[in-house]
Amino acid sequence: MPLLRVCIRRTHWLKSEALKQLCQPIFTKHHVKCYSMNWKSMGKDRILEVLVYDPHRALDLDTTALVSFDVSEALDEVASQLPDEYMLDVSTAGIEREILDNEQLHDAIDHSVYVRTLRAVNKSIEFKGIMTQLEEDSITLVQNIKGKAQTLRIDRENIVFIRHAIKD
């Protein structure tokens, strides 16, 4: 009777949340925040995509490279809990990144944002302006309409999409 060869592959890799916790001291060291950290597949390749941002400024290539180097070293320490082969991709989350959670929403205060709502507010569902206030149930935008500043309050439950925006 022929031998049956069985290949057992590691499928219980460290989850993204555990990796974020492992890398948190690195993000703190370089004054960046983790936007997301996810395993992705590209064909047969496994990719650990790490997106970072600085709420106060645009990230430069040097900072991103330093973060990448330090994350790579940290991952080497837990190599037995990672896929045998993978690629690490550390990059910026981008200027017009979507705002995903309350921390990122708080970081957007005094910054330009784009908002799309479910129901019309003042006969519109799309807004762009400086978010000046964040409350538990609403945000306040200051928009420049025909050269005049207008303040607009939008209920958070009405927001279906919000992202950072480039100022006009």
Residue pairs with C-beta under 8 A, 6 or more apart in sequence:
10 83
10 84
13 39
13 81
13 82
13 83
14 22
14 78
14 81
14 82
16 36
16 37
16 38
16 39
19 37
19 48
19 75
20 34
20 37
22 74
22 75
22 78
23 34
23 37
23 50
23 71
23 74
24 34
26 67
26 70
26 71
26 74
27 33
27 34
27 52
27 67
29 70
30 63
30 66
30 67
30 70
31 54
32 52
32 53
32 54
32 59
32 63
32 67
33 52
33 53
33 54
33 55
33 103
33 107
34 50
34 51
34 52
35 51
35 52
35 53
35 93
35 97
35 100
35 104
36 49
36 50
36 51
36 93
36 100
37 48
37 49
37 50
37 51
38 48
38 49
39 46
39 47
39 48
39 49
40 46
40 47
40 48
40 49
41 47
45 85
45 86
45 87
46 83
46 85
46 86
46 87
47 86
47 87
47 88
47 89
48 75
48 82
48 86
48 87
48 88
48 89
49 89
49 91
50 67
50 68
50 71
50 88
50 89
50 90
50 91
51 91
51 92
51 93
51 94
51 97
52 59
52 64
52 67
52 90
52 91
52 92
52 93
53 59
53 92
53 93
53 94
53 97
54 63
55 104
55 107
55 108
58 92
58 95
59 92
64 90
64 91
64 92
67 90
68 88
68 90
71 88
71 90
72 88
75 82
75 88
95 164
95 166
96 114
96 163
96 164
96 165
96 166
97 163
97 164
98 161
98 162
98 163
99 105
99 108
99 113
99 162
99 163
99 164
105 134
105 139
105 162
106 134
108 131
108 134
108 162
108 164
109 131
109 132
109 133
109 134
110 130
110 131
110 132
111 130
111 131
111 164
112 128
112 129
112 130
112 131
112 164
112 165
112 166
112 167
113 128
113 129
113 130
113 131
113 141
113 162
113 163
113 164
113 165
114 126
114 127
114 128
114 161
114 162
114 163
114 164
114 165
115 126
115 127
115 128
115 139
115 141
115 154
115 159
115 161
115 162
116 125
116 126
116 127
116 159
116 160
116 161
116 162
117 125
117 126
117 127
117 154
117 158
117 159
117 160
118 125
118 158
118 159
118 160
119 125
119 158
121 127
121 152
121 154
121 158
122 152
127 141
127 143
127 152
127 154
128 143
128 165
128 168
129 141
129 142
129 143
129 144
129 152
130 141
130 142
131 139
131 140
131 141
132 140
132 141
132 142
132 151
133 139
133 140
134 140
136 156
137 155
137 156
137 157
138 153
138 154
138 155
138 156
139 153
139 154
139 156
139 159
139 162
140 151
140 152
140 153
140 154
141 151
141 152
141 154
142 149
142 150
142 151
142 152
143 149
143 150
143 151
143 152
144 150
144 168
